[in-house]
């Protein structure tokens, strides 16, 4: 399964995985959670305890106004399917661009500042 892996402080990287639960958990460093913040058939798979275990902040998801912590990956998730699948070439290109710039986070009081790297 062809996925796009996004690690904190790094540019996205295309990776081939076997699609097993173990291979997905290895990428995110623990139990997985799938969220669907985008309008297309793409799932964001992250560690469901990332914030509780203080994993580093990774990227801001403006679509849901939340920060994803820890490493995550993107894959295809068609409605009615019980398995994830490979991203298309177009999806890979789109999401590589979407997550190309790394981000830094800074708290000022109760405000979280997000700064994109160049």
Buried (B, 14 or more C-beta within 10 A) or exposed (E): BBBBBBBBEEEBEEEEBEBEEEBBBEBBBBEBBEBBBBEEBBBBBBBBBBBEEEBEBBBBBEEEEEBBBBBBBBBBBEEEEEEBBBBBEEBBEBBBEBBEEBBEBEEEEEEEEEEEEE
